[in-house]
Amino acid sequence: MARIDAFLKLGAAQGCSDVHLSVGVPPMLRMNGELMPIKFRDLAEAELEGYVTEILSASQNDLFEKGNDIDFSYVSADGARFRVNVFRKDTGVGAVFRTIPSDVPTIDSLNLPAVVTRFCDYHQGMVLVTGSTGTGKSTTLAAMIDLLNRTRKLNIVSLEDPIEFVHRSKMSQVIQRELHTHLPSFAEGVRAAMREDPDVILVGELRDADTVRWAMTAAETGHLVLGTLHTTSAVKTIDRMVDALPAEEREQTKSFLSQGLLGVVTQVLVRTPDLRSRRAVCEVMVMNRAIGKLIMTDQSHMIPSQLQTGKEAGMHTMDQALLAAVQAREVDPDDAFAYAQDKRLFTRYVTDGTAIMKADVTQGIA
């Protein structure tokens, strides 16, 4: 058993989402969004490097020695899975282990909006799940793949960095490929997937122009494409997609978005009222003619008004979703207040007066 497994086992027993290891401080666990140190000595550089290199393959160790960050999946001695990032910083080695649940979650268990299920009924087009790092995008996509796998007879090709949830083929065939292990880049992975008779292609991240270009091509040629972006709203997602490609491709990109983009789900993780767990709260945009026209005429800044009035289609802004969750007592109002854009809507529910005072200063709440 690798020595690092002891920390991972402790983290799993505590129900943490991440285990952080860094030189000069004790190991830390992320519990419900907050980092907490465990009772252990400060990690020395040689000690931590020994822990880390013990679980790296020869090729991964070569890359790490050359100064590269390493992303990979790791299975501990007791069968627990983790997504790992290993890096170097000013004080030495650092590593973060993200816990991957053994069971693939369902859309219902994650309390995702019903429209997420409807997105899985499409045969062609693109659905984007967005949010900042650590907001559960991969978990939402895993739930969508699981639904497709259980209910439709499809060929699903999943391109990941690294492979997180392991999908066993059920009604569908699920092919999971890992960046730098099975494919050199996401763009090359999408290009290759289109030759593998796919029905659904999951792209772990639309991180560069080539990947965006190939993903749009796949969506336009009869495939359902699921992807992620590190954007925090539907508007920012549209703008990022348009800006991802050269200026001469701008009109073509806007045309695709107005016709081929099925929807955008942007999520944050907000603590529950008992502060013992977190749940996803989502902004949802469903493409329609009005939104398509706003995109084509460079008026994406007006999309929020469409979300506010698009309840029948399953749309809502993040503030609407947060407010509904607060009123239903599903999330902590103080945490929801921190994520809200228009904080005035939430002041009556907030219990932490200092948070309101800080917002008054930074945002000018009247």
C-alpha positions as CSV (number, residue, x, y, z in Angstrom):
1,M,0.0,0.0,0.0
2,A,1.3,3.4,-0.9
3,R,2.0,5.6,2.1
4,I,-0.2,8.4,0.7
5,D,-3.2,6.1,1.0
6,A,-3.3,6.7,4.8
7,F,-4.2,10.3,4.2
8,L,-6.7,9.4,1.5
9,K,-8.4,6.9,3.7
10,L,-8.7,9.4,6.5
11,G,-10.2,11.9,4.1
12,A,-12.7,9.4,2.8
13,A,-13.7,8.5,6.4
14,Q,-14.3,12.2,7.1
15,G,-16.4,12.6,3.9
16,C,-14.2,15.3,2.4
17,S,-14.2,16.3,-1.3
18,D,-10.4,16.9,-1.6
19,V,-7.2,16.1,0.2
20,H,-4.5,18.8,-0.1
21,L,-0.8,18.0,0.5
22,S,1.8,20.8,0.5
23,V,5.3,21.3,1.8
24,G,5.5,23.3,5.1
25,V,1.9,22.6,6.3
26,P,0.0,19.6,7.5
27,P,-2.3,17.7,5.2
28,M,-5.6,19.4,4.7
29,L,-9.1,18.2,3.9
30,R,-11.8,20.2,2.1
31,M,-14.9,19.8,4.1
32,N,-18.1,21.3,2.7
33,G,-16.1,23.9,0.8
34,E,-13.6,24.8,3.6
35,L,-10.0,23.7,4.1
36,M,-9.3,22.1,7.5
37,P,-5.8,20.8,8.6
38,I,-5.6,17.4,10.1
39,K,-3.5,16.6,13.3
40,F,-0.2,15.8,11.7
41,R,3.2,17.4,11.4
42,D,4.1,19.9,8.7
43,L,5.2,18.0,5.6
44,A,8.8,18.2,4.6
45,E,9.8,18.5,1.0
46,A,11.7,15.2,0.7
47,E,8.9,13.4,2.6
48,L,6.1,14.7,0.3
49,E,8.1,14.1,-2.8
50,G,8.6,10.5,-1.7
51,Y,4.9,10.1,-1.1
52,V,4.0,11.5,-4.6
53,T,6.7,9.8,-6.7
54,E,5.7,6.4,-5.1
55,I,2.4,6.5,-7.1
56,L,3.6,8.0,-10.4
57,S,4.3,5.8,-13.4
58,A,7.7,6.0,-15.1
59,S,6.4,8.3,-17.8
60,Q,4.5,10.5,-15.3
61,N,7.6,10.8,-13.2
62,D,9.7,11.8,-16.3
63,L,7.2,14.6,-17.1
64,F,7.1,15.7,-13.4
65,E,10.9,15.9,-13.3
66,K,10.9,18.1,-16.3
67,G,8.7,20.6,-14.5
68,N,5.3,19.6,-15.8
69,D,2.1,19.5,-13.8
70,I,0.6,16.0,-13.8
71,D,-3.1,15.2,-14.0
72,F,-4.1,11.6,-13.6
73,S,-6.6,9.2,-11.9
74,Y,-5.4,7.1,-8.9
75,V,-6.9,4.0,-7.3
76,S,-5.9,3.4,-3.8
77,A,-5.2,0.0,-2.2
78,D,-8.8,-0.2,-1.0
79,G,-10.3,0.6,-4.4
80,A,-11.2,4.3,-3.9
81,R,-10.7,6.5,-6.9
82,F,-9.2,10.0,-7.0
83,R,-8.5,12.7,-9.6
84,V,-5.0,13.9,-8.9
85,N,-3.0,17.0,-9.8
86,V,0.6,17.1,-8.8
87,F,2.7,20.3,-9.2
88,R,5.7,22.2,-8.0
89,K,5.6,25.6,-6.3
90,D,8.0,27.9,-4.5
91,T,8.2,25.7,-1.4
92,G,8.3,22.4,-3.1
93,V,5.9,19.7,-4.2
94,G,2.1,20.0,-3.9
95,A,-0.7,17.6,-4.7
96,V,-4.5,17.7,-4.6
97,F,-6.6,14.5,-4.6
98,R,-10.3,14.9,-5.6
99,T,-12.5,12.1,-4.3
100,I,-14.5,10.3,-6.9
101,P,-17.6,8.4,-5.6
102,S,-17.6,4.8,-6.4
103,D,-21.2,4.9,-7.7
104,V,-22.1,7.1,-10.6
105,P,-24.7,9.7,-9.5
106,T,-28.1,10.1,-11.1
107,I,-29.7,13.4,-12.2
108,D,-32.4,12.9,-9.5
109,S,-29.9,12.3,-6.7
110,L,-28.1,15.5,-7.6
111,N,-31.4,17.5,-7.6
112,L,-30.6,18.9,-11.0
113,P,-33.2,20.8,-12.9
114,A,-35.6,18.7,-15.0
115,V,-34.4,20.3,-18.2
116,V,-31.1,18.5,-17.8
117,T,-33.0,15.3,-18.4
118,R,-34.6,16.8,-21.5
119,F,-31.2,17.7,-22.9
120,C,-30.4,14.0,-22.9
121,D,-33.3,13.3,-25.2
122,Y,-31.7,15.1,-28.2
123,H,-29.9,13.3,-30.9
124,Q,-27.9,16.3,-32.3
125,G,-26.5,19.5,-31.0
126,M,-24.3,20.8,-28.1
127,V,-25.0,21.1,-24.4
128,L,-22.5,22.9,-22.2
129,V,-22.1,22.5,-18.4
130,T,-20.1,25.3,-17.0
131,G,-18.8,26.7,-13.7
132,S,-15.6,27.5,-11.9
133,T,-13.2,24.7,-10.8
134,G,-14.7,22.4,-8.2
135,T,-18.4,23.1,-8.9
136,G,-19.3,19.6,-9.9
137,K,-19.3,19.9,-13.7
138,S,-17.8,16.4,-14.2
139,T,-20.4,15.0,-11.7
140,T,-23.3,16.5,-13.7
141,L,-21.9,15.2,-17.0
142,A,-21.4,11.7,-15.4
143,A,-25.1,11.7,-14.4
144,M,-26.1,12.7,-17.9
145,I,-23.9,9.9,-19.4
146,D,-25.4,7.4,-16.9
147,L,-28.9,8.4,-18.0
148,L,-28.1,7.9,-21.7
149,N,-26.3,4.6,-20.9
150,R,-29.3,3.3,-19.0
151,T,-32.1,4.4,-21.3
152,R,-30.8,4.5,-24.9
153,K,-28.9,2.2,-27.3
154,L,-26.0,4.4,-28.2
155,N,-22.3,4.5,-28.8
156,I,-20.9,7.0,-26.3
157,V,-17.3,8.3,-26.5
158,S,-16.1,10.1,-23.5
159,L,-12.9,12.1,-23.6
160,E,-11.6,13.0,-20.1
161,D,-8.7,14.5,-18.3
162,P,-8.4,12.2,-16.4
163,I,-11.1,9.5,-16.3
164,E,-13.1,10.0,-13.2
165,F,-16.3,8.0,-12.9
166,V,-16.1,4.6,-14.5
167,H,-19.1,3.8,-16.7
168,R,-20.0,0.1,-17.3
169,S,-21.8,-0.3,-20.6
170,K,-25.5,-1.0,-20.0
171,M,-28.0,-0.3,-22.9
172,S,-25.3,1.8,-24.5
173,Q,-21.6,1.1,-25.2
174,V,-19.4,3.6,-23.3
175,I,-15.9,4.2,-24.5
176,Q,-13.8,6.2,-22.1
177,R,-10.5,7.7,-23.3
178,E,-8.0,9.7,-21.2
179,L,-6.0,12.7,-22.2
180,H,-2.2,11.9,-22.6
181,T,-2.9,8.2,-22.0
182,H,-5.1,7.4,-25.0
183,L,-5.1,10.7,-26.9
184,P,-2.7,13.6,-27.3
185,S,-5.3,16.4,-27.1
186,F,-9.1,16.9,-26.8
187,A,-9.1,18.2,-30.4
188,E,-7.5,15.1,-31.7
189,G,-9.8,13.0,-29.5
190,V,-12.9,14.6,-31.1
191,R,-11.5,14.2,-34.6
192,A,-10.8,10.6,-33.9
193,A,-14.2,10.0,-32.2
194,M,-16.0,11.1,-35.3
195,R,-14.5,8.1,-37.1
196,E,-15.7,5.7,-34.4
197,D,-19.5,5.8,-35.3
198,P,-20.4,7.8,-32.2
199,D,-23.9,9.0,-31.2
200,V,-22.7,11.0,-28.2
201,I,-19.3,12.6,-27.6
202,L,-18.3,14.0,-24.2
203,V,-15.5,16.6,-24.3
204,G,-13.9,17.1,-20.9
205,E,-13.1,20.7,-21.6
206,L,-13.4,23.0,-24.6
207,R,-10.0,24.6,-23.7
208,D,-8.7,25.8,-27.1
209,A,-9.7,26.9,-30.6
210,D,-9.1,23.5,-32.2
211,T,-11.2,21.7,-29.6
212,V,-14.1,24.2,-30.0
213,R,-13.9,23.9,-33.8
214,W,-14.0,20.1,-33.8
215,A,-16.8,20.0,-31.2
216,M,-18.9,22.4,-33.2
217,T,-18.3,20.2,-36.3
218,A,-19.4,17.1,-34.5
219,A,-22.5,18.8,-33.2
220,E,-23.4,20.0,-36.7
221,T,-22.9,16.6,-38.3
222,G,-25.5,14.6,-36.3
223,H,-23.9,14.0,-32.9
224,L,-24.9,15.0,-29.4
225,V,-21.9,16.8,-27.9
226,L,-21.6,17.4,-24.2
227,G,-18.8,19.7,-23.0
228,T,-17.6,22.0,-20.2
229,L,-16.2,25.5,-19.9
230,H,-14.9,27.4,-16.9
231,T,-17.4,30.2,-17.3
232,T,-19.8,31.4,-14.6
233,S,-22.9,32.4,-16.5
234,A,-24.7,31.7,-19.8
235,V,-23.7,35.1,-21.2
236,K,-20.0,34.5,-20.4
237,T,-20.3,31.1,-22.0
238,I,-21.6,32.5,-25.2
239,D,-18.9,35.2,-25.2
240,R,-16.2,32.7,-24.5
241,M,-17.3,30.5,-27.4
242,V,-17.4,33.4,-29.8
243,D,-14.0,34.7,-28.7
244,A,-12.4,31.3,-28.8
245,L,-12.0,31.3,-32.6
246,P,-10.3,33.8,-34.9
247,A,-12.2,37.0,-35.9
248,E,-12.8,35.7,-39.4
249,E,-14.7,32.8,-37.9
250,R,-16.8,34.9,-35.6
251,E,-20.0,35.0,-37.8
252,Q,-19.8,31.2,-38.4
253,T,-19.5,30.6,-34.6
254,K,-22.4,32.8,-33.8
255,S,-24.5,31.0,-36.4
256,F,-23.6,27.6,-34.9
257,L,-24.5,28.9,-31.4
258,S,-27.8,30.2,-32.4
259,Q,-28.8,26.9,-34.2
260,G,-26.6,24.1,-32.8
261,L,-26.3,25.0,-29.1
262,L,-29.1,23.3,-27.2
263,G,-28.5,24.9,-23.8
264,V,-26.1,25.9,-21.1
265,V,-26.2,24.8,-17.4
266,T,-24.0,26.9,-15.1
267,Q,-23.6,25.6,-11.6
268,V,-22.3,26.5,-8.2
269,L,-22.1,24.3,-5.0
270,V,-23.9,25.9,-2.1
271,R,-23.8,24.6,1.5
272,T,-27.0,23.1,2.9
273,P,-28.7,24.8,6.0
274,D,-27.0,22.2,8.3
275,L,-23.6,23.1,6.8
276,R,-22.8,19.4,6.5
277,S,-23.0,19.1,2.7
278,R,-23.3,21.1,-0.5
279,R,-25.8,20.9,-3.4
280,A,-25.7,22.2,-6.9
281,V,-27.7,25.3,-7.8
282,C,-27.9,25.9,-11.5
283,E,-28.6,28.7,-14.0
284,V,-30.2,27.3,-17.1
285,M,-30.4,28.7,-20.6
286,V,-32.4,26.8,-23.3
287,M,-31.8,28.0,-26.8
288,N,-34.8,29.6,-28.6
289,R,-35.3,32.0,-31.5
290,A,-35.1,35.1,-29.2
291,I,-31.8,34.1,-27.7
292,G,-30.5,33.0,-31.1
293,K,-31.3,36.5,-32.5
294,L,-29.5,38.2,-29.6
295,I,-26.4,36.1,-30.3
296,M,-26.5,36.9,-34.0
297,T,-26.9,40.6,-33.3
298,D,-24.1,40.8,-30.6
299,Q,-26.6,41.5,-27.9
300,S,-25.7,38.6,-25.6
301,H,-25.8,41.0,-22.6
302,M,-29.6,40.9,-22.9
303,I,-29.8,37.1,-22.5
304,P,-30.5,37.3,-18.7
305,S,-33.8,39.0,-19.4
306,Q,-34.8,35.9,-21.5
307,L,-33.8,33.6,-18.7
308,Q,-35.8,35.5,-16.2
309,T,-39.0,35.1,-18.3
310,G,-38.3,31.6,-19.7
311,K,-39.6,29.6,-16.7
312,E,-42.0,27.5,-18.9
313,A,-39.0,26.4,-21.0
314,G,-37.0,25.5,-17.8
315,M,-34.9,28.6,-17.8
316,H,-33.8,30.8,-14.9
317,T,-30.9,33.0,-13.8
318,M,-28.6,32.0,-11.0
319,D,-30.1,34.5,-8.7
320,Q,-33.6,33.1,-9.3
321,A,-32.3,29.6,-8.6
322,L,-30.5,30.6,-5.5
323,L,-33.5,32.6,-4.2
324,A,-35.8,29.6,-4.8
325,A,-33.4,27.3,-3.0
326,V,-33.2,29.7,0.0
327,Q,-37.0,30.0,0.2
328,A,-37.3,26.2,0.1
329,R,-34.7,26.0,2.9
330,E,-32.5,23.8,0.7
331,V,-29.3,25.9,1.0
332,D,-27.7,28.2,3.6
333,P,-28.9,31.8,3.0
334,D,-25.5,33.2,3.9
335,D,-23.7,31.0,1.4
336,A,-26.3,31.8,-1.2
337,F,-25.8,35.5,-0.6
338,A,-22.1,35.1,-1.3
339,Y,-22.9,33.7,-4.8
340,A,-25.7,36.1,-5.7
341,Q,-25.3,38.9,-8.2
342,D,-28.2,41.1,-7.0
343,K,-27.6,40.8,-3.3
344,R,-30.5,43.0,-2.4
345,L,-32.8,40.1,-3.1
346,F,-31.2,38.0,-0.3
347,T,-30.6,40.5,2.5
348,R,-33.8,39.6,4.3
349,Y,-32.7,36.0,4.6
350,V,-29.1,36.6,5.6
351,T,-28.1,35.8,9.3
352,D,-24.5,37.1,9.0
353,G,-24.7,40.9,9.3
354,T,-21.0,41.3,8.5
355,A,-21.6,39.8,5.1
356,I,-24.2,42.5,4.3
357,M,-21.8,45.2,5.5
358,K,-19.0,44.0,3.3
359,A,-21.4,43.8,0.3
360,D,-22.6,47.4,1.0
361,V,-19.0,48.6,0.8
362,T,-18.0,46.6,-2.3
363,Q,-21.2,46.8,-4.3
364,G,-23.1,49.8,-3.0
365,I,-26.2,48.0,-1.8
366,A,-28.8,50.5,-0.8
